[in-house]
Amino acid sequence: MLGLRTRRQIANRAMVGLSMLATAVGLFWLGWIMLTTLRYGLGALSTRLFTQMTPPPGSEGGLLNAFYGSFVMVLIAIVLGTPIGVLAGTFLAEYHRQTRTGAVIRFVNDILLSAPSIVIGLFVYELLIRRIGHFSGWGGGIALAIIMLPVIVRTTDEMLQLLPANLREAAFALGIPRWKVVSAVLYRAASAGILTGVLLAVARISGETAPLLFTALNNQYWSSSPNGPLANVPVVIFQFAMSPYDSWHELAWAGAFIVTMFVLALAVTSRALLAKGKRGQ
Amino acid sequence: MNEGSPGAPRAQPADELRKPAAAEPATASAPRLSARGVNFYYGKHLALDNVSLDFEDRKISAIIGPSGCGKSTLLRIFNRIYSLYPGQRATGSVVLDGEDILARETPVNELRAKVGMVLQTPTPFPMSIQDNVALAIRYHEKLSRVDLDERVENALRQAALWDEVKDVLKKSALSLSGGQQQRLCIARAVAVEPQILLMDEPTAALDPIATLKIEDLLSDLEQRYTIIIVTHNLQQAARVSDLTAFMLMGRLIEFGPTERIFTDPVSKETNAYVTGRFG
């Protein structure tokens, strides 16, 4: 018969062991993905990637037009999504913190947060692309903005709610109206958190493929205007990876590697920002 | 709404208080702030029960009592800060400048410009020291750059902070020490030139030296403002206040000159509390 102490130690070690195993299983796939993209993309990782257009089959090239298109569409998404998202989050946190309306909007926002991105792509396709009659970078940007929106609404709402009640009371006690309290005091106090939300939302949309298939599609050539079809990294990866050409495969791997690193960098930056914001308060 | 008549006696509900106390505050000057029959509700819970008292102009009145007696609740009525929270409600009347501040039509932002507040924990805004003080002035008045700077300096001087921060006005207010932050909050409150300063345990989060500085400051501020301070530090009430109100379980038990409240209280409960037998 084992003593109580020994039995507990065994149970403890078993639990620690299982938790570590579960963590290892999770991290294993992440590591595998990173290593694989690096291994296969390494050959194509060169300055060519950033200076040349996507090539026709069989010849050399880079991903310049795809990077540019992705950049433009993410920028459109940020410009459209951030103000709307921050204002909507403010509306929830400062004007409908405990109301029924607030609860309903939060619930709907959470549904939008987990809506399949392909549905959002189809939505913008029906709403915009079919009406204007051709694929467009604007449509891509709008679809990405709709995907960003619930992330920003939620983080803004949460970050504002996390601010100490004292700060809000101290500001109101000066006799300044709510809009001024929010814009002059609360936004500043929550700025690191809100910015983190925006960065996380950018990370989320950077790799989105489905909504762009229906909106911006792709463009083999350089196009500086978002008025027409626009090349973008995720769709290029999709198209090149499906192709039978080795040189295209390599470019797809390189694109995947860079997008993954970009998202990783954004995640790390946002964490650092959040930590810095917490220290500042 | 008005339950008490304007000439209602200042002595309070407790039955044993019915006899007129010999040393009630002199009524020579009209009260600056006058509460009559104030009840306060957190949802359905009655937290203040028929409280009536007058605060005299340019005097320091302390509100003391054990935790949960309603002293902060009472203070938070005077600038209607409670109205930020749904479900909190005050009835009765509180008259300032001939107006009932609890009346729906009283503009709350104008009221708060007249009744400043300093909270228990220092609450610097995440901006420069100068902007902390200037923020509310900018909203309430349109001043020239020079006049604004002068007002900021004046407010910081009143809070005995000017000499420590005059060279670092552009620095973040978060870089100040706790005691300095609390004096900054006082500067911020006096910057809009209120008539009344509400202080909710302003030294509870500070060390003894910072506490002493704030207490010294109070006697200077008394020359210009009517100060109402909530504290559960009895020594502090005895040191700084002219008048003291003792509250218990949502009721005002006794209100009078501080010296009398501490040495010769009328009520048994006050006596028990100030001599440290409970609380």
Interface residues (C-beta under 8 A of the other chain):
Chain A: Q98 P164 N166 L167 R168 E169 A170 A171 F172 A173 L174 G175 I176 P177 K180 A184 V185 R188 A189 S191 G280 Q281
Chain B: N79 I81 L84 P86 V108 N109 E110 L111 R112 A113 K114 G116 M117 L119 Q120 T121 T123 F125 P126 M127 L135 A136 Y139 H140 L174 C185 R188 A189 V192
